[in-house]
């Protein structure tokens, strides 16, 4: 960047700004357009003032000024390179996300718990997992399944006790595994002691822990909640409006208050002292809001789907607050630093690098969610995901990072439908296609540079759950959206189709350990997974060619061969539709591996001819063609 952005700045100046590039790329993604729209010489030379004059009727008043203000809050640029240092453990680790209430129930109440997880640690060790990540286990009223914390130093009653938690930490460490927890501190439950104190005395010290505004007929601004409706809740007992970007019972914390930041640092230190190795930080890029909480721009709201998001998705003090938390919370008295993994919705490649670059002293890894939806699509759309996009996304990402950066590789989590179902649609129960896609996904995720995050059930080829009625769902986001769609006049059939395309409950059904279940002896809190013949953990373990055993082999290969973990990557056969290939080369150049993937459901020509190699994963020989979704991992013999 050469200076502040003004109305005279040209589009190419905006695109050269890390935040500007990410914003433009996000808009192009939403519109399903290529970067050529803004990088061609004619368009890139247009000034922001000219854009306002030409498109004012479309983008409305205030859009350009809002954009300029947002861009000028960030003056840093990502590092070009970084001096080599000792490789931190998390760069070579395989993380495994457990959704605790759906992993293993130990007491028959139908809800997974800590003792259940502890009983399955040997399975994770057998698979080759290095670090267990638990979704929320802190005390909560569960308006949003634990993402509304009532007490950060207590365990959710359904999950067990503090002694159970300590035993789980010990069990992980005894097996050579680490453990991280979810840290949900953009907001708390309305039942948290802090909020109850704020409610009782809005003018007191805890009133400043939240965004409380004097009562009036209308909410303080036009921001919208991610879980439908206004982002403001009126509190008649206090005559105040309270900000909640998510459910009404999830009230946003005011991170501008030093007391809030000190409390959160102390919470992190509490768990670090118990042996927790770090945290995945929920919606952590939302913690800094624009001063004064101004109205959201209408055009941005229509484009992105949520009014107000430009005032907090990359707030003015975001990096400052994360760096402070790293210093005061994540750094133990002995100087050891817990890993900081940021869930960062809306953050692009360049701003992600600003948050996680090694020289920046904030996060270690970020989740870039643009990988989950291709151009022009959102989670609620019913469409078929193209695996070519998955590879192209990470190829582009990897070509833009420097030695200062490291990326998180993921394709599933607790907030999204199963990827195999997104790829195959109604064909996701076909065992041949299901296995092929599951193995292709494993191959992509475990042979590219970065830190893989596997979500429970992904390793067994899990697919979406066949729900039949809204009464079967438990996800507050899905329930609210369904009601909102009906209220807007959509038919029940159309509304249900949209919910089934994107419901988070698809990923939250209990893990199928055995044929017919194995999760609980009672009635499960959410319909037990209909895995299909051959797709329980027990059946997959017994089948040497299963998706599960491919994950295990790939994890072992990655650990054994540095080329597949920290080696260089070279992408091959660029522009060959349906065919993707890359080389991984060990740091010393002694080993080279070829990876090939057919990203389509049809047989295609192999673009790289037969050569001297040892096939470790795939068909016995590399023939002239590749089967649908075929994946190959081969060690190249010395030249």
C-alpha positions in Angstrom: 0.0 0.0 0.0 1.2 3.5 -0.8 -1.1 5.6 1.4 -4.6 6.0 2.6 -7.5 5.2 0.4 -9.5 8.2 -0.8 -12.2 8.9 -3.3 -9.5 9.5 -5.9 -8.0 6.1 -5.3 -8.4 3.7 -8.3 -9.9 0.3 -8.1 -6.4 -1.2 -8.5 -5.3 0.7 -5.4 -8.2 -0.9 -3.5 -7.3 -4.3 -4.8 -3.7 -3.8 -3.7 -4.9 -3.2 -0.2 -5.2 -6.6 1.8 -8.6 -5.8 3.1 -9.7 -4.3 -0.2 -8.6 -7.4 -2.1 -10.5 -9.7 0.2 -13.7 -7.6 0.0 -13.6 -7.4 -3.8 -12.8 -11.2 -4.0 -15.8 -11.9 -1.6 -18.1 -9.8 -3.7 -17.0 -11.5 -6.9 -17.5 -14.9 -5.2 -21.0 -13.9 -4.2 -21.7 -12.8 -7.8 -20.1 -15.8 -9.3 -17.6 -13.6 -11.3 -13.9 -13.9 -12.0 -11.2 -11.5 -10.9 -10.8 -10.4 -14.5 -13.7 -8.1 -13.8 -11.6 -5.8 -11.7 -8.0 -6.6 -12.8 -8.4 -5.7 -16.5 -6.6 -2.3 -17.3 -9.8 -0.4 -18.1 -11.8 -1.2 -15.0 -8.8 -1.2 -12.6 -8.1 2.5 -13.5 -11.6 3.7 -12.5 -11.6 5.8 -9.3 -13.9 5.3 -6.4 -15.4 8.6 -7.1 -16.2 7.6 -10.6 -17.7 4.3 -9.4 -20.0 6.3 -7.0 -21.1 8.5 -9.9 -21.7 5.6 -12.3 -23.2 3.1 -10.0 -24.7 5.4 -7.3 -28.3 4.3 -8.1 -27.3 0.7 -7.5 -25.0 0.8 -4.6 -26.9 3.7 -2.9 -25.6 6.6 -0.8 -22.7 6.0 1.6 -21.3 2.8 0.2 -18.0 4.3 -1.1 -17.5 6.3 2.1 -18.2 3.2 4.2 -15.7 1.3 2.1 -13.0 4.0 2.5 -13.5 4.2 6.3 -13.2 0.4 6.6 -10.0 0.2 4.5 -8.3 2.9 6.3 -8.6 1.1 9.6 -5.9 -1.3 8.4 -2.5 0.0 7.4 -0.4 -3.2 7.7 0.4 -5.6 4.8 1.2 -9.3 5.0 4.8 -10.3 5.3 6.6 -11.3 2.1 8.8 -13.7 3.9 9.8 -14.7 7.4 13.1 -16.1 8.8 13.0 -19.8 9.4 12.4 -20.8 13.0 11.7 -24.0 14.9 8.7 -25.7 13.5 5.8 -25.5 16.0 4.1 -28.8 16.8 0.8 -27.7 15.3 2.2 -27.3 11.8 2.8 -31.1 11.5 -0.2 -32.1 13.6 -3.5 -33.8 12.5 -6.4 -32.2 14.5 -9.7 -34.1 15.1 -12.8 -32.2 16.0 -15.3 -33.9 18.4 -18.8 -32.6 18.8 -19.1 -33.9 22.3 -22.9 -34.4 22.6 -22.8 -36.6 19.5 -19.5 -38.6 19.9 -20.1 -41.1 22.7 -22.6 -41.3 25.6 -21.3 -43.1 28.7 -24.4 -43.0 31.0 -27.4 -43.8 28.7 -29.0 -40.3 28.9 -28.7 -39.9 25.1 -26.2 -37.1 25.3 -22.5 -37.6 24.6 -20.1 -36.8 27.4 -16.5 -36.5 28.6 -16.3 -40.0 29.9 -17.6 -41.2 26.5 -14.9 -39.3 24.7 -12.3 -40.6 27.1 -13.4 -44.2 26.4 -12.7 -43.6 22.7 -9.2 -42.1 22.9 -7.6 -45.3 21.8 -9.6 -45.1 18.6 -8.2 -41.6 17.9 -4.7 -42.8 18.8 -5.1 -45.7 16.4 -6.3 -43.3 13.7 -3.1 -41.2 14.2 -4.6 -38.1 15.6 -2.2 -35.6 17.2 -4.6 -33.1 18.8 -8.2 -33.4 19.9 -10.4 -30.4 19.6 -13.6 -30.3 21.6 -16.6 -28.2 20.7 -18.1 -26.4 23.8 -18.1 -28.3 27.1 -18.5 -25.3 29.5 -21.6 -24.8 31.6 -24.4 -23.6 29.3 -28.2 -23.4 29.0 -27.7 -24.7 25.5 -29.8 -22.2 23.5 -27.1 -22.8 20.9 -25.7 -26.1 22.0 -23.0 -24.8 24.3 -22.0 -21.8 22.2 -23.8 -19.7 24.9 -21.6 -20.0 27.9 -22.9 -19.6 31.4 -19.7 -20.3 33.3 -16.3 -20.6 31.7 -14.8 -22.5 34.7 -17.5 -25.1 35.0 -18.4 -28.2 33.0 -21.8 -28.5 31.3 -23.9 -30.8 33.5 -24.7 -33.2 30.6 -21.0 -33.5 29.8 -19.8 -34.6 33.3 -17.6 -33.0 35.9 -14.3 -31.1 36.2 -12.7 -34.4 37.3 -13.9 -36.0 34.1 -12.3 -33.1 32.2 -9.1 -33.4 34.0 -9.1 -37.2 33.3 -9.6 -36.5 29.6 -6.7 -34.0 29.4 -4.5 -36.6 31.2 -5.7 -39.4 28.8 -4.8 -37.3 25.8 -1.4 -36.5 27.1 -0.7 -40.1 28.1 -1.3 -41.1 24.5 1.0 -38.4 23.1 -2.0 -36.3 21.9 -2.7 -32.7 22.7 -6.1 -31.2 23.4 -7.7 -27.8 22.6 -11.1 -26.5 23.6 -13.6 -24.1 22.1 -13.3 -20.5 23.4 -16.6 -18.7 22.9 -15.9 -15.1 24.0 -17.5 -12.9 21.4 -20.6 -13.4 23.5 -21.9 -15.1 26.7 -25.2 -16.6 27.7 -27.7 -14.2 29.2 -27.5 -16.5 32.2 -23.8 -15.7 32.8 -23.1 -13.9 36.1 -21.7 -10.9 34.2 -24.9 -10.3 32.3 -27.1 -10.9 35.3 -25.1 -8.2 37.1 -25.4 -5.9 34.1 -29.2 -6.5 34.0 -29.6 -5.7 37.7 -27.5 -2.5 37.4 -27.0 -1.3 33.8 -25.1 1.7 35.1 -22.7 -0.4 37.2 -19.4 -1.9 36.1 -20.9 -5.0 34.4 -23.1 -2.8 32.3 -20.0 -1.9 30.4 -19.2 -5.6 29.7 -22.0 -5.7 27.1 -23.5 -3.4 24.5 -26.5 -2.0 26.4 -28.3 1.0 25.0 -31.1 3.1 26.5 -34.6 1.9 25.6 -36.6 3.5 22.8 -39.2 2.5 20.3 -36.6 1.2 17.8 -33.4 -0.8 18.1 -30.2 1.3 18.3 -29.2 0.4 14.8 -30.2 -1.7 11.8 -27.9 -4.6 12.3 -29.2 -8.1 11.7 -28.7 -11.3 13.6 -27.1 -14.4 11.9 -29.9 -16.4 13.5 -32.7 -14.2 11.9 -34.2 -10.9 12.8 -32.7 -7.8 14.5 -29.4 -8.1 16.3 -31.0 -6.3 19.3 -33.1 -7.6 22.1 -35.1 -5.3 24.3 -34.8 -5.8 28.1 -37.9 -4.3 29.7 -36.6 -4.9 33.3 -33.6 -2.6 32.5 -35.2 -0.5 29.8 -32.2 -1.3 27.6 -31.4 -2.8 24.2 -28.7 -5.5 24.2 -26.7 -6.5 21.1 -26.7 -10.2 20.1 -25.2 -11.1 16.7 -26.5 -14.7 17.2 -29.4 -16.0 19.3 -31.2 -13.6 21.7 -29.6 -15.4 24.7 -26.1 -14.8 23.3 -25.2 -11.3 24.2 -22.1 -9.7 22.7 -19.2 -8.8 25.0 -17.7 -5.3 24.8 -14.1 -6.0 24.1 -13.3 -2.3 24.2 -13.6 -2.6 28.0 -10.2 -3.6 29.5 -12.0 -5.5 32.3 -13.6 -7.8 29.7 -10.2 -8.5 28.1 -8.6 -9.2 31.5 -11.4 -11.6 32.4 -10.9 -13.6 29.2 -7.2 -13.7 29.6 -7.7 -15.1 33.1 -10.1 -17.8 31.8 -7.5 -18.9 29.2 -4.8 -19.0 31.9 -7.1 -21.1 34.1 -7.4 -23.8 31.4 -3.8 -23.6 30.3 -2.9 -24.4 34.0 -5.0 -27.5 33.7 -3.0 -28.7 30.7 -5.2 -27.5 27.8 -2.9 -26.9 24.8 -4.8 -24.1 23.2 -8.2 -23.0 21.9 -10.2 -22.8 18.8 -11.7 -19.3 19.1 -15.3 -19.0 18.0 -16.1 -16.1 15.6 -13.1 -14.4 16.9 -12.9 -11.8 14.2 -16.2 -10.3 15.4 -14.8 -9.1 18.8 -14.0 -5.6 17.7 -16.9 -3.3 16.7 -16.8 0.1 15.0 -17.1 2.9 17.6 -20.6 4.1 17.9 -22.1 1.0 16.3 -23.3 2.9 13.1 -26.0 1.6 10.9 -25.1 -1.0 8.3 -25.0 0.0 4.7 -28.1 -1.3 2.9 -26.3 -2.4 -0.3 -23.7 -4.4 1.6 -26.5 -5.9 3.7 -28.3 -7.0 0.5 -25.2 -8.3 -1.1 -23.8 -10.3 1.9 -27.2 -11.1 3.6 -26.6 -9.4 6.9 -26.8 -5.6 7.6 -24.0 -4.2 9.7 -21.4 -6.9 9.0 -18.9 -4.3 7.7 -18.7 -2.8 11.2 -17.4 -5.9 12.9 -16.1 -8.6 10.6 -12.6 -7.0 10.7 -13.0 -4.4 13.4 -10.5 -1.5 14.1 -8.8 -3.1 17.1 -9.1 -6.8 16.2 -5.4 -7.4 15.8 -4.5 -5.4 18.9 -7.0 -7.4 21.1 -5.8 -10.8 19.8 -2.1 -9.9 20.3 -2.9 -8.8 23.8 -4.8 -12.1 24.5 -1.9 -14.1 23.2 0.5 -12.3 25.5 -1.7 -12.2 28.6 -3.7 -15.4 28.2 -2.1 -17.9 25.9 1.4 -17.4 27.1 2.1 -19.5 30.2 4.5 -18.4 33.0 7.2 -20.7 31.5 6.9 -19.0 28.2 5.0 -21.7 26.4 2.3 -20.4 24.1 -0.9 -22.3 23.5 -2.1 -22.7 19.9 -4.6 -20.0 18.8 -6.9 -21.2 16.0 -9.4 -18.6 14.8 -12.8 -19.3 13.4 -12.9 -16.2 11.1 -16.1 -16.1 9.0 -15.9 -13.5 6.2 -12.1 -13.2 6.4 -10.2 -13.7 3.2 -6.7 -14.8 2.3 -4.9 -11.5 2.8 -6.7 -10.5 6.0 -6.3 -14.0 7.3 -2.5 -13.7 6.7 -2.6 -10.4 8.7 -4.2 -12.2 11.6 -2.1 -15.4 11.6 1.3 -14.4 10.1 4.2 -15.5 12.3 5.6 -12.0 12.7 2.2 -10.6 13.8 2.0 -12.2 17.2 -1.7 -12.9 17.1 -3.4 -16.1 15.8 -1.6 -19.2 14.6 -4.2 -20.5 12.2 -7.5 -19.2 10.7 -10.4 -21.0 9.1 -11.1 -19.5 5.7 -14.7 -20.4 5.0 -14.7 -19.3 1.3 -13.6 -22.9 0.6 -16.9 -24.3 1.6 -19.1 -22.6 -1.1 -18.2 -22.1 -4.7 -18.9 -18.8 -6.6 -22.5 -17.7 -6.4 -23.6 -20.2 -3.8 -24.4 -20.1 -0.1 -24.9 -22.9 2.4 -28.7 -22.9 2.0 -28.6 -23.5 -1.8 -29.3 -27.0 -3.2 -26.4 -27.5 -5.6 -23.6 -30.0 -6.3 -20.1 -29.0 -5.0 -17.3 -29.3 -7.5 -14.2 -30.9 -6.0 -12.2 -28.9 -8.6 -13.1 -25.8 -6.7 -11.8 -27.3 -3.4 -8.4 -27.9 -5.1 -8.3 -24.6 -6.9 -9.2 -22.7 -3.7 -6.2 -24.2 -1.8 -4.0 -23.9 -4.9 -4.7 -20.2 -5.1 -4.3 -19.8 -1.3 -0.9 -21.6 -1.2 0.5 -19.5 -4.1 -0.3 -16.3 -2.2 1.2 -17.2 1.1 4.8 -16.7 2.2 7.2 -18.5 4.6 5.6 -16.5 7.3 2.2 -18.2 6.8 0.6 -21.6 7.4 -2.9 -22.6 6.6 -5.7 -24.7 8.1 -7.0 -27.5 5.7 -10.6 -28.4 6.4 -13.7 -29.4 4.5 -16.2 -30.2 7.3 -17.2 -29.0 10.7 -20.2 -28.9 13.1 -21.8 -25.9 11.2 -22.0 -27.4 7.7 -23.6 -30.3 5.8 -21.4 -33.3 4.9 -19.1 -32.7 2.0 -19.8 -36.1 0.3 -23.5 -35.2 0.2 -22.7 -31.8 -1.2 -20.6 -33.4 -4.0 -23.0 -36.3 -4.8 -26.4 -35.0 -3.9 -29.0 -37.8 -4.0 -26.3 -40.3 -5.1 -24.5 -40.0 -1.7 -25.7 -43.5 -0.7 -24.1 -45.2 -3.7 -21.3 -47.1 -1.9 -18.9 -46.9 -5.0 -19.3 -43.2 -5.4 -19.4 -42.5 -1.7 -16.2 -44.3 -1.1 -14.5 -42.7 -4.1 -15.5 -39.1 -3.0 -14.6 -39.8 0.6 -11.1 -41.1 -0.4 -10.6 -38.2 -2.8 -11.4 -35.7 -0.1 -9.0 -37.4 2.3 -6.3 -37.4 -0.3 -6.7 -33.7 -1.0 -6.7 -32.7 2.6 -3.9 -34.9 3.8 -1.4 -34.3 0.9 -1.5 -30.5 0.6 0.7 -28.2 2.7 -1.1 -27.0 5.9 -2.6 -28.4 9.1 -5.5 -30.8 8.5 -8.6 -30.6 10.6 -10.9 -33.7 10.4 -14.4 -33.5 11.7 -15.9 -36.6 13.5 -17.4 -39.0 11.0 -15.6 -37.5 8.0 -13.1 -40.3 8.3 -15.9 -42.9 7.9 -17.5 -41.4 4.8 -20.5 -39.9 6.7 -23.3 -38.3 4.6 -26.2 -36.1 5.4 -29.0 -37.4 7.7 -32.4 -38.1 6.1 -34.6 -35.9 8.3 -38.3 -35.8 7.5 -39.9 -33.2 9.7 -38.9 -29.9 11.3 -39.7 -31.5 14.7 -36.7 -33.7 14.3 -34.2 -30.8 14.2 -32.5 -29.2 17.2 -30.4 -26.5 15.5 -31.6 -23.0 16.5 -30.4 -21.5 13.3 -32.4 -24.0 11.1 -35.5 -23.6 13.3 -35.4 -19.8 13.1 -34.7 -19.7 9.4 -37.6 -22.1 8.7 -40.0 -20.0 10.6 -38.7 -16.8 8.9 -39.1 -18.4 5.4 -42.7 -19.4 6.2 -43.5 -15.9 7.6 -42.1 -14.4 4.3 -44.7 -16.5 2.3 -42.5 -19.4 1.2 -44.3 -22.7 0.9 -43.5 -25.4 3.5 -42.1 -27.6 0.7 -39.7 -24.9 -0.5 -38.7 -23.8 3.0 -38.0 -27.4 4.0 -35.9 -28.0 0.9 -33.7 -25.0 1.8 -33.3 -26.1 5.4 -32.3 -29.6 4.3 -29.7 -28.2 2.0 -27.9 -26.3 4.7 -28.9 -27.5 8.2 -26.2 -27.8 10.8 -27.9 -30.9 12.2 -26.6 -33.0 9.3 -23.1 -32.9 10.9 -24.4 -33.2 14.4 -26.1 -36.6 14.4 -24.4 -39.2 16.7 -21.4 -41.0 15.4 -22.2 -44.6 14.3 -19.8 -46.8 16.2 -21.4 -50.1 15.4 -24.1 -51.5 13.0 -27.3 -50.0 14.4 -25.7 -47.4 16.6 -23.3 -47.9 19.5 -23.5 -44.2 20.6 -25.9 -44.6 23.5 -28.1 -47.2 25.3 -30.8 -44.6 25.7 -32.7 -42.3 23.3 -30.3 -40.0 21.5 -30.7 -36.3 21.8 -30.8 -36.0 18.0 -31.8 -38.8 15.6 -29.0 -41.3 15.4 -27.0 -41.4 12.2 -28.4 -43.7 9.5 -24.9 -44.7 8.4 -25.8 -47.3 5.8 -24.4 -50.9 5.6 -20.6 -50.9 5.9 -20.2 -47.3 7.3 -20.1 -47.7 11.0 -16.7 -47.3 12.6 -16.5 -51.1 13.4 -17.4 -52.1 9.9 -14.9 -49.6 8.4 -12.1 -50.7 10.7 -12.7 -54.3 9.5 -12.5 -53.3 5.8 -8.9 -52.7 4.7 -10.2 -50.7 1.7 -12.6 -48.5 3.6 -12.6 -44.7 3.7 -11.5 -44.9 7.4 -8.5 -47.1 6.6 -7.4 -44.8 3.8 -7.5 -41.9 6.3 -5.3 -43.9 8.6 -2.8 -44.8 5.9 -2.6 -41.3 4.7 -2.1 -39.9 8.2 0.7 -42.5 8.7 2.3 -41.6 5.4 2.2 -37.9 6.2 3.9 -38.5 9.5 6.5 -40.8 8.0 7.4 -38.7 5.0 8.3 -35.0 5.5 7.6 -34.3 1.9 3.8 -34.8 2.5 3.8 -32.6 5.6 6.2 -29.7 5.3 7.6 -30.3 1.8 7.3 -28.0 -1.2 4.2 -28.3 -3.5 4.2 -27.8 -7.2 0.8 -27.9 -9.0 0.8 -29.7 -12.4 -1.5 -29.8 -15.5 -3.0 -26.4 -14.9 -6.2 -25.8 -16.8 -6.9 -29.5 -17.4 -10.6 -29.7 -16.6 -11.5 -32.5 -14.2 -7.9 -33.5 -13.7 -5.8 -32.2 -10.8 -2.2 -33.1 -9.9 0.6 -31.9 -7.7 4.1 -32.9 -6.6 5.3 -32.8 -3.0 9.0 -32.6 -2.5 10.8 -33.2 0.8 12.8 -30.2 2.2 16.1 -31.9 1.3 14.8 -32.9 -2.2 15.4 -36.6 -1.6 11.7 -37.6 -1.9 9.1 -36.7 -4.5 5.4 -37.7 -4.4 2.8 -37.4 -7.2 -0.8 -36.9 -6.2 -3.6 -37.1 -8.8 -7.4 -36.6 -8.4 -10.2 -37.0 -10.9 -12.6 -34.3 -9.6 -15.5 -35.5 -11.7 -18.1 -38.3 -11.7 -17.0 -39.5 -15.1 -14.0 -41.4 -16.5 -11.4 -39.0 -17.8 -8.0 -39.2 -19.5 -4.9 -39.2 -17.3 -2.9 -36.1 -18.2 0.4 -37.1 -16.8 1.8 -40.2 -18.6 3.0 -43.4 -17.0 6.3 -43.0 -15.3 8.6 -44.7 -12.8 6.7 -44.7 -9.5 5.4 -46.8 -6.6 1.6 -46.5 -6.2 0.8 -46.2 -2.5 -2.9 -45.3 -2.8 -5.1 -45.9 -5.8 -5.5 -48.6 -8.5 -2.7 -51.2 -9.1 -1.5 -49.3 -12.2 -1.8 -45.8 -13.6 -3.7 -46.5 -16.8 -4.6 -44.1 -19.6 -7.8 -43.1 -17.9 -9.0 -42.4 -14.3 -12.2 -43.7 -12.8 -14.8 -41.3 -11.4 -13.3 -39.4 -8.4 -10.2 -41.6 -8.5 -7.3 -40.5 -6.3 -3.7 -41.6 -6.6 -0.7 -41.1 -4.3 2.6 -42.4 -5.8 6.2 -42.1 -4.7 8.4 -41.2 -7.6 11.5 -43.2 -8.1 14.8 -41.4 -8.4 15.5 -39.9 -11.8 
